[in-house]
């Protein structure tokens, strides 16, 4: 029986962090053995707001690949694809952009949020950045993915993708299947400073490659009250567990439910210090990260194997892409000789 095909990916803008693991990689680990998976390193899309940081993107492509291998993604089971190594991504993006209303892009919630961040930082908004939702649609359609793993907040983008598919198929003939959202539980980790987003640029992330001492320093510096309305001046003060960043990380990574419930109960009652709760989180995170760090170090010494994995995965997707684009060009009648 043919397995259904999945496409998902990440932009290479820096080393991956715990938010990437909780929000995506943990889910990918189970998907890779159930589906035909293509994991995309979306370097074209990274250029949209990092065009003057090519060296950073080059390094980040390797960092992403190493982090994927370190957490247990298997290039013998799933395909690791560098987007620019399959130039058909760019060609299909161009064709689809002709079918995509500008107003629809302007209503894209993710794009609107990122535009606001760039405008606040007085960064220039480029056409390439503005067009990246169309690039994402092309990524999904090029291998004719059946499913796209997303959280609830990304379902509208998959529906937008389906609308573009219907428009293309109505106009040129039935070329693309309509992909479906595979909605899973997506854990969202706040930054260690309590901000809603964990990000390298905000310096509020714990990276998968951080050493034990770095993890300790970052955890010990975490805030415990994101509102500032309930400062805990001494360990005997009752504490608030809900939306407390330290406990959010415990919820995501502490597998000892009895210990965690005990910590929460004592914290609410003012019978445990912030320091003790953080010390336990340091131990939990380092226990989780130790095998990831060890695997990453092994793969760092095997650059040829990493390179071969990227090349072979990209070649596998390129074969699919070439077939898809032959169909697209035939359907659109853009073959002139």
N, C-alpha and C positions, 0 to 999 in steps of 0.2 A: 504494500500500500504506500503510495506517494505521500510523504510528509508535507504538511502545509508550510509555506515559506513566510519567514519573519524578517523584517528590516527594521533596525533601530540603530542609533549611533550617538556620538558625542563630538562636540567641537574641541579641537586641540588648542586650548588657550592656557594650559598650565597643568601641573600634576593633579591627579584626582584626589578627592578627599572623602571623609566619612559620609557626607551628604550624597555623593555619587553612589556609594555602596548601598546606603539605605534606600535611596530613591530609585535605583536602576539595577546596579550590578547584582545585587542579591537575587532579584527576579530573573535576570539573564542566566544565572547559573542553573536554574531549573529549566528554563526554556531551551537551552542549547541541546539538551538530550531528548527533547520532545518534538522539536521542529527543525526545519532546514533554516538555520539562522545566518544572517549577514549582519555583522557588526561594523558600522561605518565610522571611520575617523574623518569627520567632515571638515577638511582643511579649506575647501573653497569658502565655506560659511564663516570660518574663523577669520578669513581675510576681510570680511565685511566691516569689521570694526577694529582690525589689527593689521591693516595693510602696511603700516610702517614698522611692524614688529616681526619681520620674516624669520629672524633667528629664533625668536621665542616660539613661533609656530613650528619650526623645524625641530626644536628640542621637544616641544610638547607632543608631537606625533610619536616620538620614541617613548616619552613618559606615559602617554595613554596606553600604548601597546604593552609596555612593561607592567603597568598597573593591572591591565586586563589579565595578563598571564599570571601575575602574582596572586590575584584573587581566585584563580582557578578556571578562567575561561580557556577553552581548549581549541587551538587552531586546527586540530585534526578532526574536530567535530563540527565547529562553526567556522565561517569565513571572516577573517579580519580584512577589511577593505579600506584602502586609502582613497578618498573620493577623487582626488585629482589624477590618480592612476587609471581612472575609468573616465576618459574625457566625454563619453556619452552623457554623463550627468549634466555637463554644461550645455550640450546641444539640446537635450530634452527640456532643460530649464528655459532656454530661449523660446522654444516652440510653445510651451505651456504659458509663458508670460504673455503671449499674444491672446490667450483665452481668459486671462485673469483680470477682472475689473479692478482698477486702482482703488476704488472705494472699499472693496472687500479687504484689500490689504490694510487699508487705514483703520479698519475696524478690528483687525487681529489683536486680541488682548495681550498676547506675549510681545508682539512687535511694539504695541503702544507703550507697554511698561519699559521696554529696553530703550525705545526712543526717548522717553522722559528722562531716563538715566543719562543718556548721551547728551541731551540738551542741557540738563543740569550741570554737567561737566564741561559744557561749551565745546563739545566735540562735533565735528562735521558729520552730518547724516549723508551717507553716500547712496547712490542708486543700488549698488551691490548689497548693502545692508538692508535696504528697503525690500529687496526682492528675495530675501532668504526664505520666507515661507513658501515661495514658488519652488525654490531649490529643494526644500524639504519634500514637497510633493513629488518632484522628479526623482528624488532618492527612493521614495516608496514605490513609484510606478516602474522604474527602470528594471528591477528584477521581478516585477509583477508580484509583489508581496501580497499575501492573503491577509496577514494580520500585522498590526503595529502595536506593541506594548506601550500603554500610556496610563497616566493617572486620570482621574475624573476631569481635572481642569484642562486636559489636552484633547478631550473628546471633540470639542467644536472644530479643532484643526483637522481631525480625521474626517469629520462631516464635510468640511470645506474641500478636502481632497476628493471626496466622493462626488461633490458637485462638479468639480473640474473634470473628473473622469466621465461623468454623464454628458457634460458639454462636449468633450472631445469625441466620445463615441457617437453622439448624435450628429456631429458635424462631419466626421471622417470615417465612421464605421466602428465596429465593435473590436477595439484593440486591447483595452485595459480592463481587467476585473476591478470591481469596486472593493478596495481594502476595508477591513473591519477593524475597529479598535478592540484590542485585547486589554480590557481594564483590569488592573490588578491593584493590590494594596500597595500604595506608594507612601513610605514613611518620609516625612519631611523634617529635616533637622534644621533648627535655627543655627545661626552663627554662634560662636562662643561668646560674642558680645551681646547676644540676645536679639540681634537683628534677624529679620525673617529669612534672609538669604545667606547661606554660607558661600564665601567667595574668596579666592586668592587675592583679588584686587582690593577687597575690604580688609584683608589680613585678619580674618576671623574664622579660619578653617583649620581643622586637624587633618593633615594629609595622610593618605595611606602609606606614604614613604617616610613620614616623620619618625625620628628616633625616639627611644623611650624617654630620654631626658626632655626632649622637646614636647612630647605629649604631656609629661608631668607639668612643665612650665605653663603650657596653654590651659590645662584643666584647672590648675591652682589659681589662674587669673580669671576664671569664668565668673560672670555675675550670676546671682541667684534670684534677683528681683528685677524683672524687666520693666516694671512700672515705676520703680523708685518710691512707691507709696508704702511699702512694708519692709523697711530696713530691719535687718536682724542684727542687733548690736551685741548680743551675747548668746551663747549656745542654749541658754534656758528660755530664750524668746521663742514662742511658737512660730514655726515656719510655714510657708505656703509651697506646696508641692506642684500644684497645677501651673503649667506654663513656666515652671522653673527650668532653665536650660540644663542644669546639672541632672535633674531627674528625667528630662526628655532624652538625654543621652543614655542614662541608665535603662530607660524603657526600651530603647533601641538595641542595646548591646549586652545588658546584664541578663544572662540566662538563668540566674538563680532567683526564681520568683519569690521564694520564701524570704531570702535575704532582702530583696528589694522592698517587699511589703513591710518588713520590719523597719527598714531605714525610713520609709515614708511615714509609718506610724510614729516612730520616735521623733522624726523631724517636725511633724505637726504638733507634737506634745512638748517640744522644747527639751528633748532628752538626747539630742545628738548634735554635734557641731557641724558647721559647713565644711570644716577641714576634714572631718572623718568621712563625710559623704563624698567629698572630692577625692580623698585618698582611695576609697573603694572604686571610684570611677577610673582613676589612673590605672589601678590594677586590672580592672575589667577591660579597658581599651588596649592596654599593652598585651594582655593575654590574647585578645582578638587579633592584634596587629603583628605579633611576633612571627607566626608562620607566613604571613603575607610579606613581611620584610625579608624573611629568609629566602622565599621563592624569588622575590624581586632581585635580590643580590645574585642568586644563581643565574637568572636570565640576563642580568647586566654583563656577566662574563661570557655570554653566548650570543653576541650581537648578530652573528651570521644566521643563527637559528631564528632569531626574532625577525631579521630582514626577510628570510625565506618564507616565514609565516605570512608576513604582510604582502609579499609578492605573489605567493600562491593563492591567497584569499582574494586579492585584487584581480588576478587572472580568472578565477572562477566566476566572479561577478561580471567581468568584462565579456566573457562568452555569452552570458545571459543578455547583457546590455546590447551587444552587437545584434543579436537576434531581435530584440525588442525594437531597436532603432531601424532595422530593415523594414519591420512592419509599419512603424510610424511614418517613415519616408514614403513607403508605397501608398499608405492610406492618405497621406497629405498630398501626394503626387508632386513631391519636391525633387524627384529624380528627373533631370532634364535631358539626358543624353542616352 
